[in-house]
Amino acid sequence: MIRIENLSKTYDGTTWAVKNLSLTLQAGEFVVVLGKSGSGKSTLIRLINRLVEPSAGRIFLGEDEVTQASPARLRRLRRRMGMVFQEYNLVHRLSVLTNTLAGALGEVSPAAGLLNRFPAAAVERACEHLNRLQLGDKIHQRADRLSGGQKQRVGIARALMQEPELLLADEPVSSLDPATSRVILDILKRVNRERGVTVLCNLHLPALAREYGTRVLGLRAGRLVYDGPPENLGTEEVNEIYGAAD
């Protein structure tokens, strides 16, 4: 599904956000990435879809190389990778429906996208996603009038508009209270199970990783220090992940 070979990223030539990381994600996994702030979690996700350019290494989505893709090819590959952001990345003055339809921009011409002119089938699909996420009564409401949990559900609906093979979720619950966090993670787990979408999700809390992940990756100072099942994530492993940076 995703193959990463010797991936590294440095911003100044001396400090490594990600260093010499190699791993493979299998289709249908729910992979949780743990690590404290600055461990490289967000950089890893942004390297996969090339929101951040790697300093070295290669990334493959299936048999297609992401790292060497031309701009046109990269746009097509990104349509296969949905993204859920920590701070939602919604346009607050626009409606819930219009924000959701942003996930279908790759299906229309730039002019049509600029004018928010989408095919009826795309609008119908967006409404279906919003109804499933219990936002059917918010479709025409401005995004800035939503709660944090509702905004994140819109972000998930937008990502699902791409019908992705891979869903990248960068700290999707860090701004939410514990109850709402579980609502969002339950949705991601349902997407994973019912749609077969591979999920790569950054989290801070080992307890949530054990509860939702089928596999856990631990990053520390840009290096992979744990890769295994959640049930094997004990005190020693957590200390290795969250210990002082080298």
NORRAVEN-V25040 format. One record per run of one state. SS is the DSSP state (a for helix, b for strand, c for the rest). FROM is the first residue (numbers start at 1). LEN is the number of residues. Records with the same first field share a line. If there is no record, write none. Layout:
BEGIN
SS = FROM-LEN / FROM-LEN
END
This chain:
BEGIN
c = 1-1 / 11-5 / 26-4 / 35-6 / 49-7 / 62-2 / 66-5 / 79-2 / 85-10 / 108-2 / 115-5 / 133-3 / 139-3 / 146-2 / 161-5 / 170-8 / 196-2 / 204-2 / 213-2 / 221-2 / 229-1 / 233-2 / 243-4
b = 2-9 / 16-10 / 30-5 / 56-6 / 64-2 / 81-4 / 95-1 / 142-1 / 166-4 / 198-6 / 215-6 / 223-6
a = 41-8 / 71-8 / 96-12 / 110-5 / 120-13 / 136-3 / 143-3 / 148-13 / 178-18 / 206-7 / 230-3 / 235-8
END
